[in-house]
């Protein structure tokens, strides 16, 4: 993995907010992706593809299901990028 694979939380927040079609400011660490921000299964798959392409990783459906908040996404990406 190259320099493009480093995790920038600000860039990630913007990318996730754009995929969810919400303002970055609405994507707080406490906001629930499904319940509060309206993410559904189609949006979740779109987000997974976006993250996989940007960070050159693979996100299996089992891991995608567990993502409920922005910090969950950050933690998953940190694990993927470090190992």
C-alpha positions in Angstrom: 0.0 0.0 0.0 1.3 3.4 -0.9 0.9 6.9 0.5 -2.6 7.0 -0.8 -3.6 4.5 1.8 -3.0 6.6 4.9 -6.0 7.6 6.9 -7.0 11.3 7.0 -10.1 11.6 9.2 -11.1 14.9 7.7 -11.0 13.6 4.1 -12.7 10.4 5.3 -15.5 12.4 7.0 -16.1 14.4 3.8 -16.1 11.2 1.7 -18.6 9.4 4.1 -20.8 12.5 4.3 -20.8 12.9 0.6 -21.9 9.2 0.2 -24.6 9.6 2.8 -25.7 12.9 1.1 -25.4 14.9 4.4 -23.2 17.8 5.5 -19.9 16.9 7.0 -21.0 18.7 10.2 -23.9 16.3 10.5 -21.5 13.4 10.6 -20.5 13.7 14.2 -18.8 10.9 16.2 -22.1 10.2 17.9 -24.4 10.2 14.9 -25.9 6.8 14.0 -25.4 6.1 10.3 -28.7 4.3 9.8 -31.1 5.7 12.5 -30.0 9.4 12.3 -28.4 9.9 8.9 -30.6 7.6 6.8 -28.1 5.1 5.5 -29.7 2.1 4.0 -28.2 -1.1 2.5 -27.7 0.5 -0.9 -25.9 3.5 0.6 -23.8 1.1 2.8 -22.7 -0.8 -0.3 -21.9 2.4 -2.1 -19.8 3.5 0.9 -18.0 0.2 1.0 -17.1 0.4 -2.7 -15.9 4.0 -2.2 -13.7 3.1 0.7 -12.4 0.0 -1.0 -11.4 2.0 -4.0 -9.9 4.9 -2.1 -7.9 2.8 0.4 -7.2 -0.3 -1.8 -8.8 -2.6 0.8 -11.6 -5.2 0.9 -14.5 -4.8 3.3 -16.6 -8.0 3.6 -20.3 -7.7 4.2 -19.9 -9.1 7.7 -17.7 -6.1 8.7 -19.9 -3.6 6.9 -22.9 -4.6 9.0 -21.1 -3.6 12.2 -20.5 0.0 11.1 -22.9 2.1 13.1 -21.0 5.4 13.6 -18.1 7.4 12.0 -15.6 6.2 14.7 -16.6 2.6 13.7 -15.6 3.4 10.1 -12.3 4.9 11.3 -11.5 1.9 13.5 -12.2 -0.5 10.7 -10.0 1.4 8.2 -7.2 1.7 10.8 -7.2 -2.1 11.3 -7.3 -2.7 7.5 -4.5 -0.2 6.7 -2.2 -1.4 9.5 -2.4 -5.1 8.8 
